[in-house]
Amino acid sequence: MKIKEIFLSKDDDDKVELINSLNFDDYEDKWDLILEVIEDKNEYDLVRIEALKVIEIIDVHKIILNK
């Protein structure tokens, strides 16, 4: 199951926990999900904030260069 499918099946509190776990877990579609969550103005605000935190602690330049 893809991480996005798992994310969509969760309630708001579980979505926050899942996004937090992405700091440590690696899924093929992890970055796509994080970017979609941040862009979705209808998503639970705390989930969007946590997604921004994940991006804040990573080396964005490395990810962009690898794509």
Secondary structure, DSSP 8 states (H G I E B T S, - for coil): --HHHHHHTS-HHHHHHHHHHTTT---TTHHHHHHHHHH-TTS-HHHHHHHHHHHHHS-HHHHHHH-
